[in-house]
Amino acid sequence: MNYTFRDPNKLTMTYTGLLPGKKGKVIHVSFERKTDNGTDYAEIQLPSRKVLNSKGFDEGELAQLQLYLKGQEKDIIRNAKQINHDLIYKL
């Protein structure tokens, strides 16, 4: 499967620190892109890579985002832990 994003250079990814979930800690990853009609977004939870919310992304694009997260998961988790660490020591 090979999917192509519309305007891939305009895609923004942000994520939270570690959050409490039902089965352990989770991270919420958000993808956004500006369009002529507003903003498309997708929110995906790690480590399950479950799509929690989306608007404007088609199924193929969501699958590609999940695949991207699979490859970047270790780095995102490491960075999310650092976010938590920084917040604790800045309060």
N, CA, C and O atoms as CSV, one atom per row, in Angstrom:
chain,resi,resn,atom,element,x,y,z
A,1,MET,N,N,0.833,-1.186,0.000
A,1,MET,CA,C,0.000,0.000,0.000
A,1,MET,C,C,0.872,1.241,0.000
A,1,MET,O,O,1.789,1.367,0.811
A,2,ASN,N,N,0.587,2.135,-0.893
A,2,ASN,CA,C,1.321,3.381,-0.951
A,2,ASN,C,C,0.324,4.513,-1.107
A,2,ASN,O,O,-0.330,4.642,-2.142
A,3,TYR,N,N,0.216,5.316,-0.091
A,3,TYR,CA,C,-0.721,6.435,-0.103
A,3,TYR,C,C,0.058,7.734,-0.172
A,3,TYR,O,O,1.174,7.825,0.339
A,4,THR,N,N,-0.516,8.715,-0.790
A,4,THR,CA,C,0.112,10.018,-0.900
A,4,THR,C,C,-0.732,11.049,-0.174
A,4,THR,O,O,-1.950,11.102,-0.345
A,5,PHE,N,N,-0.075,11.869,0.639
A,5,PHE,CA,C,-0.765,12.937,1.350
A,5,PHE,C,C,-0.926,14.136,0.442
A,5,PHE,O,O,-0.065,14.439,-0.384
A,6,ARG,N,N,-2.043,14.808,0.614
A,6,ARG,CA,C,-2.201,16.116,-0.012
A,6,ARG,C,C,-1.355,17.095,0.794
A,6,ARG,O,O,-1.497,17.164,2.015
A,7,ASP,N,N,-0.498,17.838,0.151
A,7,ASP,CA,C,0.353,18.834,0.799
A,7,ASP,C,C,1.083,18.286,2.034
A,7,ASP,O,O,0.855,18.775,3.141
A,8,PRO,N,N,1.958,17.277,1.868
A,8,PRO,CA,C,2.640,16.694,3.030
A,8,PRO,C,C,3.519,17.686,3.780
A,8,PRO,O,O,3.785,17.489,4.965
A,9,ASN,N,N,3.971,18.738,3.125
A,9,ASN,CA,C,4.815,19.727,3.799
A,9,ASN,C,C,4.028,20.629,4.741
A,9,ASN,O,O,4.613,21.368,5.532
A,10,LYS,N,N,2.719,20.570,4.659
A,10,LYS,CA,C,1.874,21.404,5.514
A,10,LYS,C,C,1.286,20.621,6.684
A,10,LYS,O,O,0.369,21.103,7.348
A,11,LEU,N,N,1.793,19.440,6.940
A,11,LEU,CA,C,1.309,18.583,8.012
A,11,LEU,C,C,2.099,18.869,9.285
A,11,LEU,O,O,3.330,18.855,9.272
A,12,THR,N,N,1.384,19.129,10.394
A,12,THR,CA,C,2.011,19.413,11.678
A,12,THR,C,C,1.658,18.305,12.665
A,12,THR,O,O,0.504,17.885,12.760
A,13,MET,N,N,2.671,17.837,13.400
A,13,MET,CA,C,2.452,16.807,14.405
A,13,MET,C,C,2.827,17.371,15.776
A,13,MET,O,O,3.883,17.982,15.938
A,14,THR,N,N,1.952,17.158,16.754
A,14,THR,CA,C,2.245,17.501,18.144
A,14,THR,C,C,1.836,16.308,19.008
A,14,THR,O,O,1.034,15.473,18.589
A,15,TYR,N,N,2.395,16.237,20.219
A,15,TYR,CA,C,2.004,15.147,21.118
A,15,TYR,C,C,2.149,15.577,22.562
A,15,TYR,O,O,2.865,16.521,22.895
A,16,THR,N,N,1.441,14.847,23.404
A,16,THR,CA,C,1.429,15.132,24.835
A,16,THR,C,C,2.588,14.419,25.512
A,16,THR,O,O,3.331,13.660,24.889
A,17,GLY,N,N,2.718,14.686,26.798
A,17,GLY,CA,C,3.567,13.862,27.639
A,17,GLY,C,C,2.799,12.578,27.951
A,17,GLY,O,O,1.756,12.318,27.351
A,18,LEU,N,N,3.301,11.789,28.870
A,18,LEU,CA,C,2.618,10.564,29.262
A,18,LEU,C,C,1.363,10.907,30.065
A,18,LEU,O,O,1.413,11.702,31.003
A,19,LEU,N,N,0.255,10.305,29.689
A,19,LEU,CA,C,-1.024,10.524,30.361
A,19,LEU,C,C,-1.532,9.204,30.927
A,19,LEU,O,O,-1.265,8.149,30.351
A,20,PRO,N,N,-2.260,9.238,32.046
A,20,PRO,CA,C,-2.822,7.985,32.565
A,20,PRO,C,C,-3.928,7.475,31.644
A,20,PRO,O,O,-4.800,8.237,31.227
A,21,GLY,N,N,-3.884,6.194,31.336
A,21,GLY,CA,C,-4.911,5.552,30.526
A,21,GLY,C,C,-5.516,4.383,31.273
A,21,GLY,O,O,-5.093,4.081,32.389
A,22,LYS,N,N,-6.483,3.726,30.689
A,22,LYS,CA,C,-7.149,2.596,31.345
A,22,LYS,C,C,-6.207,1.419,31.553
A,22,LYS,O,O,-6.324,0.690,32.538
A,23,LYS,N,N,-5.265,1.232,30.618
A,23,LYS,CA,C,-4.350,0.089,30.700
A,23,LYS,C,C,-2.897,0.543,30.787
A,23,LYS,O,O,-2.006,-0.122,30.260
A,24,GLY,N,N,-2.660,1.651,31.439
A,24,GLY,CA,C,-1.301,2.169,31.564
A,24,GLY,C,C,-1.196,3.550,30.952
A,24,GLY,O,O,-2.205,4.186,30.646
A,25,LYS,N,N,0.010,3.998,30.781
A,25,LYS,CA,C,0.247,5.343,30.269
A,25,LYS,C,C,0.070,5.394,28.759
A,25,LYS,O,O,0.385,4.437,28.052
A,26,VAL,N,N,-0.437,6.522,28.274
A,26,VAL,CA,C,-0.663,6.720,26.846
A,26,VAL,C,C,-0.138,8.094,26.431
A,26,VAL,O,O,0.131,8.954,27.270
A,27,ILE,N,N,-0.001,8.275,25.141
A,27,ILE,CA,C,0.397,9.550,24.553
A,27,ILE,C,C,-0.616,9.865,23.460
A,27,ILE,O,O,-0.965,8.990,22.667
A,28,HIS,N,N,-1.089,11.098,23.412
A,28,HIS,CA,C,-2.000,11.515,22.349
A,28,HIS,C,C,-1.191,12.298,21.324
A,28,HIS,O,O,-0.544,13.294,21.645
A,29,VAL,N,N,-1.242,11.822,20.081
A,29,VAL,CA,C,-0.516,12.451,18.985
A,29,VAL,C,C,-1.544,13.096,18.060
A,29,VAL,O,O,-2.515,12.454,17.661
A,30,SER,N,N,-1.329,14.367,17.722
A,30,SER,CA,C,-2.247,15.091,16.843
A,30,SER,C,C,-1.529,15.489,15.560
A,30,SER,O,O,-0.381,15.930,15.581
A,31,PHE,N,N,-2.226,15.324,14.456
A,31,PHE,CA,C,-1.750,15.769,13.161
A,31,PHE,C,C,-2.742,16.796,12.649
A,31,PHE,O,O,-3.954,16.594,12.738
A,32,GLU,N,N,-2.235,17.893,12.114
A,32,GLU,CA,C,-3.102,18.939,11.565
A,32,GLU,C,C,-2.544,19.430,10.242
A,32,GLU,O,O,-1.337,19.404,10.004
A,33,ARG,N,N,-3.457,19.879,9.386
A,33,ARG,CA,C,-3.051,20.565,8.160
A,33,ARG,C,C,-4.134,21.581,7.812
A,33,ARG,O,O,-5.329,21.327,7.963
A,34,LYS,N,N,-3.683,22.718,7.350
A,34,LYS,CA,C,-4.593,23.790,6.931
A,34,LYS,C,C,-5.095,23.480,5.528
A,34,LYS,O,O,-4.339,23.017,4.674
A,35,THR,N,N,-6.369,23.740,5.303
A,35,THR,CA,C,-6.958,23.571,3.980
A,35,THR,C,C,-7.759,24.826,3.649
A,35,THR,O,O,-7.915,25.715,4.486
A,36,ASP,N,N,-8.254,24.883,2.442
A,36,ASP,CA,C,-9.094,26.018,2.061
A,36,ASP,C,C,-10.388,26.046,2.865
A,36,ASP,O,O,-10.998,27.103,3.024
A,37,ASN,N,N,-10.812,24.883,3.374
A,37,ASN,CA,C,-12.067,24.780,4.120
A,37,ASN,C,C,-11.872,24.782,5.629
A,37,ASN,O,O,-12.827,24.532,6.364
A,38,GLY,N,N,-10.679,25.054,6.108
A,38,GLY,CA,C,-10.428,25.048,7.547
A,38,GLY,C,C,-9.207,24.217,7.882
A,38,GLY,O,O,-8.150,24.376,7.271
A,39,THR,N,N,-9.352,23.335,8.850
A,39,THR,CA,C,-8.237,22.512,9.311
A,39,THR,C,C,-8.660,21.052,9.369
A,39,THR,O,O,-9.705,20.717,9.926
A,40,ASP,N,N,-7.833,20.187,8.787
A,40,ASP,CA,C,-8.006,18.741,8.936
A,40,ASP,C,C,-7.201,18.318,10.160
A,40,ASP,O,O,-6.140,18.881,10.431
A,41,TYR,N,N,-7.696,17.338,10.892
A,41,TYR,CA,C,-6.945,16.868,12.053
A,41,TYR,C,C,-7.171,15.377,12.257
A,41,TYR,O,O,-8.165,14.803,11.812
A,42,ALA,N,N,-6.217,14.779,12.941
A,42,ALA,CA,C,-6.340,13.384,13.366
A,42,ALA,C,C,-5.662,13.269,14.721
A,42,ALA,O,O,-4.571,13.802,14.925
A,43,GLU,N,N,-6.304,12.578,15.637
A,43,GLU,CA,C,-5.721,12.322,16.956
A,43,GLU,C,C,-5.589,10.811,17.104
A,43,GLU,O,O,-6.564,10.070,16.982
A,44,ILE,N,N,-4.366,10.374,17.369
A,44,ILE,CA,C,-4.058,8.954,17.462
A,44,ILE,C,C,-3.366,8.708,18.793
A,44,ILE,O,O,-2.501,9.480,19.209
A,45,GLN,N,N,-3.753,7.631,19.450
A,45,GLN,CA,C,-3.209,7.292,20.765
A,45,GLN,C,C,-2.075,6.283,20.613
A,45,GLN,O,O,-2.182,5.321,19.852
A,46,LEU,N,N,-1.001,6.513,21.338
A,46,LEU,CA,C,0.094,5.540,21.423
A,46,LEU,C,C,0.040,4.899,22.792
A,46,LEU,O,O,-0.336,5.588,23.740
A,47,PRO,N,N,0.380,3.659,22.968
A,47,PRO,CA,C,1.043,2.785,22.004
A,47,PRO,C,C,0.093,1.993,21.104
A,47,PRO,O,O,0.566,1.261,20.235
A,48,SER,N,N,-1.203,2.108,21.275
A,48,SER,CA,C,-2.138,1.275,20.501
A,48,SER,C,C,-2.279,1.727,19.042
A,48,SER,O,O,-2.697,0.946,18.188
A,49,ARG,N,N,-1.934,2.972,18.761
A,49,ARG,CA,C,-2.100,3.580,17.432
A,49,ARG,C,C,-3.569,3.616,17.005
A,49,ARG,O,O,-3.887,3.571,15.817
A,50,LYS,N,N,-4.444,3.698,17.987
A,50,LYS,CA,C,-5.889,3.787,17.743
A,50,LYS,C,C,-6.247,5.226,17.373
A,50,LYS,O,O,-5.823,6.168,18.042
A,51,VAL,N,N,-7.027,5.391,16.307
A,51,VAL,CA,C,-7.489,6.713,15.902
A,51,VAL,C,C,-8.634,7.112,16.831
A,51,VAL,O,O,-9.666,6.443,16.882
A,52,LEU,N,N,-8.439,8.202,17.558
A,52,LEU,CA,C,-9.451,8.662,18.506
A,52,LEU,C,C,-10.420,9.644,17.868
A,52,LEU,O,O,-11.605,9.659,18.201
A,53,ASN,N,N,-9.922,10.458,16.956
A,53,ASN,CA,C,-10.702,11.509,16.316
A,53,ASN,C,C,-10.068,11.835,14.974
A,53,ASN,O,O,-8.844,11.810,14.845
A,54,SER,N,N,-10.872,12.135,13.991
A,54,SER,CA,C,-10.295,12.617,12.737
A,54,SER,C,C,-11.335,13.384,11.939
A,54,SER,O,O,-12.536,13.131,12.033
A,55,LYS,N,N,-10.839,14.322,11.155
A,55,LYS,CA,C,-11.688,15.100,10.254
A,55,LYS,C,C,-10.821,15.499,9.063
A,55,LYS,O,O,-9.792,16.153,9.234
A,56,GLY,N,N,-11.231,15.110,7.867
A,56,GLY,CA,C,-10.539,15.524,6.660
A,56,GLY,C,C,-9.490,14.565,6.143
A,56,GLY,O,O,-9.111,14.648,4.974
A,57,PHE,N,N,-9.004,13.650,6.980
A,57,PHE,CA,C,-8.044,12.642,6.534
A,57,PHE,C,C,-8.821,11.421,6.066
A,57,PHE,O,O,-9.734,10.970,6.758
A,58,ASP,N,N,-8.473,10.874,4.894
A,58,ASP,CA,C,-9.159,9.670,4.438
A,58,ASP,C,C,-8.522,8.428,5.078
A,58,ASP,O,O,-7.488,8.523,5.740
A,59,GLU,N,N,-9.143,7.278,4.875
A,59,GLU,CA,C,-8.692,6.033,5.520
A,59,GLU,C,C,-7.247,5.694,5.163
A,59,GLU,O,O,-6.485,5.240,6.016
A,60,GLY,N,N,-6.873,5.913,3.914
A,60,GLY,CA,C,-5.501,5.642,3.490
A,60,GLY,C,C,-4.499,6.535,4.194
A,60,GLY,O,O,-3.423,6.079,4.580
A,61,GLU,N,N,-4.842,7.799,4.366
A,61,GLU,CA,C,-3.952,8.717,5.067
A,61,GLU,C,C,-3.837,8.349,6.539
A,61,GLU,O,O,-2.751,8.425,7.113
A,62,LEU,N,N,-4.947,7.951,7.159
A,62,LEU,CA,C,-4.896,7.528,8.564
A,62,LEU,C,C,-4.018,6.299,8.724
A,62,LEU,O,O,-3.253,6.200,9.683
A,63,ALA,N,N,-4.125,5.355,7.784
A,63,ALA,CA,C,-3.276,4.158,7.832
A,63,ALA,C,C,-1.804,4.547,7.702
A,63,ALA,O,O,-0.946,3.962,8.365
A,64,GLN,N,N,-1.512,5.523,6.859
A,64,GLN,CA,C,-0.132,5.969,6.688
A,64,GLN,C,C,0.375,6.664,7.952
A,64,GLN,O,O,1.535,6.490,8.327
A,65,LEU,N,N,-0.476,7.444,8.608
A,65,LEU,CA,C,-0.086,8.076,9.869
A,65,LEU,C,C,0.195,7.019,10.937
A,65,LEU,O,O,1.153,7.149,11.699
A,66,GLN,N,N,-0.627,5.984,10.996
A,66,GLN,CA,C,-0.399,4.905,11.958
A,66,GLN,C,C,0.913,4.189,11.667
A,66,GLN,O,O,1.643,3.835,12.592
A,67,LEU,N,N,1.212,3.976,10.413
A,67,LEU,CA,C,2.470,3.341,10.024
A,67,LEU,C,C,3.656,4.233,10.383
A,67,LEU,O,O,4.680,3.749,10.866
A,68,TYR,N,N,3.514,5.514,10.149
A,68,TYR,CA,C,4.559,6.468,10.528
A,68,TYR,C,C,4.811,6.396,12.040
A,68,TYR,O,O,5.960,6.350,12.481
A,69,LEU,N,N,3.726,6.387,12.834
A,69,LEU,CA,C,3.870,6.325,14.288
A,69,LEU,C,C,4.530,5.038,14.742
A,69,LEU,O,O,5.276,5.030,15.722
A,70,LYS,N,N,4.260,3.955,14.038
A,70,LYS,CA,C,4.894,2.679,14.378
A,70,LYS,C,C,6.411,2.811,14.275
A,70,LYS,O,O,7.141,2.313,15.131
A,71,GLY,N,N,6.875,3.475,13.239
A,71,GLY,CA,C,8.310,3.646,13.053
A,71,GLY,C,C,8.934,4.663,13.994
A,71,GLY,O,O,10.123,4.569,14.298
A,72,GLN,N,N,8.162,5.627,14.459
A,72,GLN,CA,C,8.681,6.701,15.306
A,72,GLN,C,C,8.343,6.525,16.786
A,72,GLN,O,O,8.676,7.379,17.607
A,73,GLU,N,N,7.684,5.423,17.122
A,73,GLU,CA,C,7.144,5.242,18.470
A,73,GLU,C,C,8.190,5.377,19.571
A,73,GLU,O,O,7.939,6.062,20.563
A,74,LYS,N,N,9.336,4.756,19.429
A,74,LYS,CA,C,10.358,4.811,20.490
A,74,LYS,C,C,10.812,6.237,20.745
A,74,LYS,O,O,10.948,6.648,21.898
A,75,ASP,N,N,11.050,6.998,19.678
A,75,ASP,CA,C,11.482,8.388,19.843
A,75,ASP,C,C,10.392,9.241,20.474
A,75,ASP,O,O,10.676,10.071,21.337
A,76,ILE,N,N,9.152,9.047,20.052
A,76,ILE,CA,C,8.045,9.829,20.606
A,76,ILE,C,C,7.868,9.516,22.090
A,76,ILE,O,O,7.659,10.428,22.889
A,77,ILE,N,N,7.949,8.254,22.465
A,77,ILE,CA,C,7.815,7.877,23.880
A,77,ILE,C,C,8.944,8.484,24.698
A,77,ILE,O,O,8.707,9.003,25.789
A,78,ARG,N,N,10.169,8.427,24.185
A,78,ARG,CA,C,11.305,9.008,24.900
A,78,ARG,C,C,11.095,10.517,25.096
A,78,ARG,O,O,11.341,11.043,26.182
A,79,ASN,N,N,10.645,11.203,24.056
A,79,ASN,CA,C,10.408,12.638,24.157
A,79,ASN,C,C,9.241,12.962,25.078
A,79,ASN,O,O,9.282,13.959,25.799
A,80,ALA,N,N,8.200,12.134,25.064
A,80,ALA,CA,C,7.055,12.345,25.951
A,80,ALA,C,C,7.473,12.201,27.415
A,80,ALA,O,O,6.996,12.944,28.273
A,81,LYS,N,N,8.352,11.259,27.699
A,81,LYS,CA,C,8.865,11.113,29.065
A,81,LYS,C,C,9.631,12.357,29.481
A,81,LYS,O,O,9.556,12.784,30.634
A,82,GLN,N,N,10.365,12.936,28.546
A,82,GLN,CA,C,11.118,14.164,28.845
A,82,GLN,C,C,10.167,15.329,29.117
A,82,GLN,O,O,10.442,16.170,29.974
A,83,ILE,N,N,9.055,15.379,28.393
A,83,ILE,CA,C,8.050,16.425,28.644
A,83,ILE,C,C,7.565,16.326,30.079
A,83,ILE,O,O,7.478,17.337,30.775
A,84,ASN,N,N,7.245,15.109,30.533
A,84,ASN,CA,C,6.785,14.916,31.908
A,84,ASN,C,C,7.865,15.335,32.896
A,84,ASN,O,O,7.569,15.993,33.893
A,85,HIS,N,N,9.097,14.967,32.636
A,85,HIS,CA,C,10.203,15.286,33.517
A,85,HIS,C,C,10.365,16.799,33.629
A,85,HIS,O,O,10.507,17.332,34.729
A,86,ASP,N,N,10.342,17.482,32.502
A,86,ASP,CA,C,10.502,18.944,32.492
A,86,ASP,C,C,9.361,19.622,33.244
A,86,ASP,O,O,9.596,20.583,33.976
A,87,LEU,N,N,8.130,19.140,33.077
A,87,LEU,CA,C,6.989,19.744,33.761
A,87,LEU,C,C,7.096,19.600,35.269
A,87,LEU,O,O,6.801,20.535,36.014
A,88,ILE,N,N,7.521,18.421,35.718
A,88,ILE,CA,C,7.628,18.172,37.157
A,88,ILE,C,C,8.647,19.123,37.789
A,88,ILE,O,O,8.401,19.671,38.864
A,89,TYR,N,N,9.778,19.317,37.131
A,89,TYR,CA,C,10.825,20.128,37.721
A,89,TYR,C,C,10.669,21.614,37.483
A,89,TYR,O,O,11.404,22.407,38.071
A,90,LYS,N,N,9.729,22.019,36.633
A,90,LYS,CA,C,9.491,23.448,36.431
A,90,LYS,C,C,8.369,23.964,37.311
A,90,LYS,O,O,8.213,25.177,37.456
A,91,LEU,N,N,7.588,23.081,37.900
A,91,LEU,CA,C,6.468,23.520,38.754
A,91,LEU,C,C,6.944,23.970,40.111
A,91,LEU,O,O,6.135,24.370,40.948
